[in-house]
Amino acid sequence: MALEGVRAGFRNEAGIAAVLGILRQAFGERFQTGQAMREQHAHTTTYLPAQLPDGVVFVETAQEVQDVVRTCAAHKVPIIPFGTGSSLEGQVNAAAGGISIDFSRMNRVLEVNAEDLDCTVEPGVTREQLNEYLRDTGLFFPIDPGANASIGGMTATRASGTNAVRYGTMKDNVLAVTAVMANGEEIRTARRARKSSAGYDLTRLMVGAEGTLGVLTSITLRLQGIPEMIAGGVCGFATLKDAASAVITTIQMGIPVARIELLNDAQVAACNAYSGLSLAVQPTLFVEFHGTAETVRLQSEQFAEIVAENGGGAFEWSTDAAARAKLWKARHNAYYSAKALIPGMAALSTDVCVPISRFADCVAETEADIIENGFTAPIVGHAGDGNFHVLVLFDDKNPAEIARVEDFCVRLNARALAMDGTCTGEHGIGQGKQPFLIEELGASVHVMRQIKRALDPDNIMNPGKIFTLD
């Protein structure tokens, strides 16, 4: 089922040929059609087959984005926005060919309003680049999906990550965007005011649209003050369910934890081997608190009590920046450490999210499913949100093995939906999750199709993503 939405779309060969000629003349060396470049702009970080664009254009201004969109619109040729290529559900694949718009050269911080705690950036700015730029202002952008993703890509996929339990997701931190629509017109969805009742919330419509409604040209973001003190630590548990129960209690008690990540024993073993940690191989929580010296100490002590009540070991926490950096680097490298468990195997990274009260049940049932089927499939989760990821290693040359993995994904998503959860907490739908979106939202998908048809009647904006129009 995961490959259901990956079939190639109808190719407009005459239109593509015309657009290639126009863009080659307009952009010169900034327009590339070589095989290697096209492959780089179709790669996916999962096992979905790559579908190459016909050309890649490196834009530098919003006006150039408009020029490309108008050219493609005139010839009914697809447009696929490209940030850093770190999306996980085939969002950058060119299902019907077309033009990949690479935003790596639109990477300027346009404005920082320190007094208002906001900034405006171009879509090619990466998360790490932005925080490096902001460092001397005493501010930072808190959304951290792990990969050094572009802000445009994070906005398009409604990303979140390890800090979301305290700071929210991209939908909570994007104040406004400018976007080029399918007719080539650039719109601005909102002003910088922190709240507004002015008309439809077009900002939220564009956040998470995965490039299917328009191409982002700038994003205005909410910023946060850098905490006076940050403390982090780890604690182990006898069972995965005990660790999940400690998370639930922490959230229900309202302790303002900044990060609380759950790793099962397989993921801990992978992190030890890949990142040089020396943790006991057991279900483990990585935790971080932000605040003043007093509040951080109090929150850490309260959390230690919860850990003890749920059968966990000693909560070892520290304010040492180097120790915390090593810990969180290992967490961010979880994908690569898991892949390294069986070199040469393909990896399917998938996620679900459930109400926090059902988190322990969903994680425990999923691990039992993994064990029963003999998979090597580490689990890591943004536990404070009820969101967790499973990375299944398998032989992608073996049809029977592919079928077993896809059946597992069906069960995982069915389990989450049965608990009133969602088929994706942060990966997005792209190509791989389309069947589950229909199961999750039913007739609401028809409304999405109507919006898509109204704003993009020729279906040139990243076609074949989120849902099909047929």
C-alpha positions in Angstrom: 0.0 0.0 0.0 2.9 2.4 0.6 3.6 2.5 -3.1 0.1 3.1 -4.2 0.6 6.9 -4.7 4.0 6.5 -6.5 2.8 5.6 -10.0 4.0 8.0 -12.7 1.7 10.7 -13.8 0.9 11.8 -17.3 3.9 13.5 -19.0 3.3 16.5 -21.1 6.2 15.8 -23.5 5.7 18.8 -25.8 5.2 21.2 -22.9 8.3 19.9 -21.1 10.4 20.3 -24.3 9.3 23.9 -24.7 10.0 24.8 -21.1 13.5 23.2 -21.2 14.4 25.5 -24.1 13.0 28.6 -22.5 14.6 28.0 -19.1 18.0 27.1 -20.6 18.0 30.4 -22.5 16.8 32.4 -19.4 19.0 30.9 -16.7 22.2 29.6 -18.5 24.4 27.6 -16.2 21.8 27.9 -13.4 19.6 25.5 -15.3 20.8 21.9 -15.4 19.5 18.8 -17.1 22.4 16.4 -16.5 21.5 12.9 -15.2 23.5 13.3 -11.9 21.9 16.6 -11.0 18.4 15.3 -11.8 19.1 12.2 -9.6 20.2 14.4 -6.7 16.8 16.3 -6.9 14.7 13.1 -6.9 16.4 11.2 -4.1 14.3 10.1 -1.2 15.5 9.1 2.3 13.3 6.0 2.2 12.8 3.2 -0.3 10.3 4.9 -2.5 11.6 4.8 -6.1 13.2 8.0 -7.4 11.3 9.8 -10.1 13.6 12.4 -11.8 12.6 15.9 -12.9 13.5 16.9 -16.4 15.5 19.9 -15.3 16.7 21.7 -12.2 16.7 25.5 -12.0 18.6 27.4 -9.2 16.6 30.5 -8.5 17.9 33.5 -6.6 15.0 35.9 -6.3 11.2 35.8 -5.8 10.9 37.3 -9.3 12.7 34.4 -10.8 10.4 32.0 -9.0 7.5 33.9 -10.6 9.2 33.7 -14.0 9.6 29.9 -13.7 6.1 29.3 -12.5 4.6 31.4 -15.3 6.7 29.6 -17.9 5.6 26.2 -16.6 2.0 27.3 -16.2 1.9 28.5 -19.8 2.9 25.0 -21.0 1.2 23.0 -18.2 4.5 21.6 -16.9 4.8 20.4 -13.3 6.9 22.3 -10.7 8.6 20.5 -7.7 10.1 22.8 -5.0 13.4 21.4 -3.5 15.0 22.5 -0.2 17.6 20.1 1.0 16.0 16.8 0.0 15.6 15.5 3.6 11.8 14.8 3.4 10.8 11.2 4.0 7.7 10.4 2.0 8.8 11.2 -1.6 7.8 14.8 -1.5 10.6 15.8 -4.0 9.9 13.1 -6.6 8.7 14.2 -10.0 5.9 11.8 -10.6 5.0 13.4 -14.0 8.4 14.9 -14.7 8.8 18.7 -14.8 11.0 21.3 -13.3 12.7 21.1 -9.9 13.1 24.6 -8.3 16.2 24.5 -6.1 16.1 27.1 -3.3 19.6 26.7 -2.0 20.6 30.1 -3.4 17.6 31.8 -1.9 19.1 31.6 1.6 19.1 35.1 2.9 17.8 36.2 6.3 15.7 39.2 5.1 14.7 40.8 8.4 15.1 40.3 12.2 12.7 42.2 14.5 14.3 41.4 17.8 11.9 43.5 19.8 8.9 41.6 18.3 10.6 38.2 18.5 10.2 37.4 14.8 12.2 37.2 11.6 11.6 36.8 7.9 13.7 34.4 5.8 13.9 33.1 2.3 12.9 29.4 1.9 16.5 28.1 1.3 17.7 29.2 4.8 18.5 26.1 6.8 17.6 25.7 10.5 21.2 25.7 11.6 22.1 28.7 9.4 19.2 30.7 10.9 20.2 30.0 14.5 23.9 30.8 13.8 22.7 34.1 12.4 20.5 34.8 15.4 23.1 33.8 18.0 24.3 37.3 18.9 20.7 38.6 19.3 19.9 36.3 22.3 17.1 34.7 20.2 16.7 31.3 18.5 14.3 29.4 16.3 13.2 26.3 18.3 11.8 23.9 15.7 14.4 21.1 15.3 13.4 18.1 13.1 16.9 16.7 13.5 18.1 17.1 9.9 19.5 20.5 8.9 16.4 21.0 6.8 15.5 24.2 4.9 12.9 26.5 6.5 10.9 26.3 3.3 10.8 22.5 3.4 10.0 22.5 7.1 7.1 24.9 6.4 5.9 22.9 3.5 5.8 19.6 5.5 4.6 21.2 8.7 7.7 19.8 10.5 8.3 19.6 14.2 10.8 17.6 16.1 12.5 17.2 19.5 11.5 20.7 20.9 7.8 20.5 19.8 6.5 19.5 23.2 7.4 22.9 24.5 7.6 25.2 21.5 5.0 23.6 19.1 5.4 22.7 15.5 5.8 24.8 12.3 2.1 25.6 12.3 2.5 27.4 15.6 5.7 29.2 14.6 5.0 30.5 11.1 3.3 34.0 11.2 3.1 34.5 7.5 4.4 33.4 4.1 4.7 34.8 0.7 4.0 32.3 -2.1 3.8 32.2 -5.8 0.6 30.6 -6.9 -0.1 28.5 -10.0 -1.0 31.5 -12.1 2.4 33.2 -11.3 1.0 35.7 -8.8 2.8 36.2 -5.5 0.6 36.6 -2.5 1.3 37.4 1.2 -0.9 35.4 3.6 -0.7 37.7 6.7 1.2 40.6 8.5 3.5 40.3 11.5 0.8 40.8 14.1 0.7 37.9 16.6 -3.1 37.4 16.0 -5.6 38.3 13.4 -9.3 37.6 12.6 -8.9 38.9 9.0 -10.4 36.4 6.6 -9.4 32.9 5.9 -6.2 31.6 7.5 -4.2 31.2 4.3 -1.0 30.9 6.3 -2.1 27.7 7.9 -3.4 26.5 4.5 0.1 26.8 3.0 1.9 25.3 6.0 1.8 21.6 5.4 0.6 21.8 1.8 3.9 20.2 0.6 4.1 22.6 -2.4 0.8 21.4 -3.9 -0.8 24.9 -3.7 2.0 27.3 -4.2 5.7 27.9 -4.1 7.0 29.6 -0.9 9.2 32.6 -1.4 9.6 33.9 2.2 8.5 32.8 5.6 8.0 35.0 8.7 8.8 33.1 11.9 8.2 33.4 15.6 11.4 33.4 17.7 12.2 32.6 21.3 14.7 33.9 23.8 17.7 31.7 24.5 17.1 30.1 27.9 19.2 31.2 30.9 19.9 27.6 31.7 19.5 24.3 29.9 19.8 20.9 31.7 19.7 17.5 30.0 20.0 13.9 31.0 19.0 10.3 30.5 17.3 7.5 32.5 16.6 3.9 31.7 13.6 1.6 32.3 13.0 -2.1 32.5 10.2 -1.9 29.8 9.2 0.3 27.0 5.7 0.7 28.5 7.2 1.9 31.9 9.2 4.6 30.0 6.1 5.7 28.1 4.1 5.8 31.3 6.7 8.2 32.8 6.3 10.4 29.8 2.5 10.4 30.1 2.7 11.3 33.8 5.2 14.1 33.1 2.9 15.7 30.5 -0.2 15.3 32.5 1.4 17.0 35.5 2.2 20.0 33.4 6.0 19.9 33.9 7.3 22.2 31.1 9.8 19.7 29.7 11.5 21.1 26.5 12.5 17.7 25.0 11.5 14.2 26.1 12.6 11.5 23.6 12.0 7.8 23.9 14.5 5.2 22.5 13.8 1.5 22.7 16.7 -0.9 23.4 17.4 -1.5 19.8 17.8 2.2 19.1 20.0 2.6 22.2 22.3 -0.2 21.0 22.5 1.5 17.6 23.4 4.9 19.2 26.0 3.3 21.4 27.7 1.7 18.4 27.4 4.6 16.0 27.8 7.7 18.3 30.1 6.3 20.9 27.7 6.4 23.8 27.9 4.0 26.7 24.3 3.7 27.8 22.7 0.6 29.3 20.8 -1.2 26.5 17.3 -0.8 27.7 14.4 1.6 26.9 15.7 5.1 27.7 14.4 8.6 27.8 16.5 11.6 26.7 15.2 14.7 28.5 16.0 18.4 28.5 14.7 21.4 30.5 14.9 25.1 29.7 14.5 28.0 32.1 16.3 29.7 35.0 18.6 27.9 37.3 15.9 27.5 39.9 13.1 26.3 37.6 15.5 23.8 35.8 16.5 22.3 39.1 12.9 22.0 40.3 11.7 20.5 37.1 14.6 18.0 37.1 13.8 16.9 40.6 10.1 16.5 39.9 10.9 14.4 36.8 13.3 12.2 38.8 10.4 11.4 41.2 8.2 10.4 38.3 10.9 8.2 36.9 11.3 6.4 40.3 7.5 5.9 40.5 7.5 4.2 37.1 10.4 1.9 37.9 13.1 3.8 36.2 16.7 4.1 37.1 18.5 7.2 38.4 17.9 10.3 36.3 21.3 11.7 35.6 21.2 15.3 34.5 23.8 17.9 33.7 24.1 21.5 32.6 27.3 20.7 30.8 27.0 21.9 27.2 29.4 19.4 25.7 27.7 16.4 27.4 24.3 17.6 26.2 25.6 18.2 22.6 27.0 14.7 22.4 23.7 13.2 23.6 21.5 15.2 21.2 23.8 14.6 18.3 23.4 10.9 18.9 19.7 11.4 19.0 19.7 13.4 15.7 21.8 10.6 14.1 19.3 8.0 15.1 18.4 7.3 11.4 22.0 6.7 10.4 22.8 4.7 13.5 19.8 2.4 12.9 20.7 1.9 9.2 24.2 0.9 10.3 22.8 -2.0 12.3 22.6 -4.1 9.1 24.7 -2.5 6.4 23.4 -2.8 2.8 19.8 -3.1 3.9 17.1 -0.6 2.8 15.3 1.4 5.4 11.7 2.5 5.7 11.3 5.4 8.2 7.7 5.9 9.2 5.9 7.7 12.0 2.5 7.9 13.7 1.1 10.1 16.5 -1.6 9.3 19.1 -3.2 11.1 22.0 -0.8 11.1 24.9 -3.0 8.8 27.0 -2.7 6.1 24.4 1.1 6.5 23.7 2.2 3.7 26.0 -0.3 1.2 24.5 0.6 2.1 20.9 4.3 1.9 21.4 4.1 -1.4 23.4 1.8 -3.0 20.7 4.1 -1.9 18.0 7.2 -3.3 19.6 5.3 -6.6 20.1 4.5 -6.6 16.4 8.1 -6.0 15.5 9.3 -8.9 17.7 6.6 -11.3 16.5 7.6 -10.7 12.9 11.4 -10.8 13.5 12.1 -7.3 12.2 15.1 -5.2 13.0 13.2 -2.0 13.6 14.4 0.5 16.2 11.8 2.9 17.8 12.5 6.5 18.7 9.8 9.0 19.6 9.0 12.6 20.4 7.3 11.1 23.3 5.8 14.3 24.8 3.6 14.7 21.7 2.6 11.1 21.4 4.6 10.9 18.2 7.1 8.0 17.5 9.1 6.8 14.5 9.9 3.2 13.4 12.8 2.5 11.1 12.4 -0.9 9.5 15.5 -2.5 7.9 14.8 -4.9 5.0 15.9 -6.4 1.7 14.3 -4.2 -0.9 15.3 -6.7 -3.6 13.0 -9.3 -2.1 9.3 -8.9 -3.0 8.2 -11.0 -0.1 10.2 -8.9 2.3 8.7 -5.7 0.9 5.2 -7.1 1.2 5.9 -8.0 4.9 7.2 -4.5 5.6 4.2 -2.9 3.9 1.8 -5.1 5.9 3.5 -3.9 9.0 3.0 -0.3 8.0 -0.7 -1.0 7.4 -1.0 -2.5 10.9 1.0 0.4 12.5 -1.2 3.0 10.9 -4.4 1.1 11.6 -3.3 0.9 15.3 -2.8 4.6 15.5 -6.0 5.5 13.8 -7.9 3.1 16.1 -6.6 5.1 19.0 -7.9 8.3 17.4 -4.4 9.2 16.3 -2.9 10.2 12.9 -0.9 8.4 10.2 1.9 11.0 10.4 2.9 13.4 13.2 5.6 15.2 11.2 6.8 13.3 8.0 3.8 14.5 5.9 1.9 12.5 3.4 3.9 12.9 0.2 3.5 9.7 -1.9 4.0 7.0 0.7 1.1 7.8 3.1 -1.7 8.6 0.7 -3.9 5.5 1.5 -3.7 6.2 5.2 -4.8 9.8 4.7 -8.0 8.6 3.1 -8.6 6.2 6.0 -7.9 9.0 8.5 -9.9 11.9 7.1 -12.4 10.3 4.7 -14.6 12.9 3.0 -12.3 15.7 4.1 -9.9 14.6 1.4 -12.6 15.5 -1.2 -12.6 19.0 0.3 -8.8 19.1 -0.1 -9.2 18.1 -3.8 -11.6 20.9 -4.3 -9.2 23.5 -2.9 -6.4 22.0 -5.0 -8.5 22.2 -8.2 -9.6 25.8 -7.4 -6.0 27.1 -6.8 -4.2 24.9 -9.3 -6.6 23.9 -12.1 -3.9 22.4 -14.3 -2.3 20.4 -11.5 1.2 21.7 -12.0 2.1 22.3 -8.3 3.9 19.2 -7.1 1.3 16.8 -8.6 0.8 13.4 -7.1 1.6 14.4 -3.5 -0.8 14.1 -0.5 -3.6 12.8 -2.8 -4.3 12.0 -6.4 -7.0 14.0 -8.2 -8.6 11.1 -10.0 
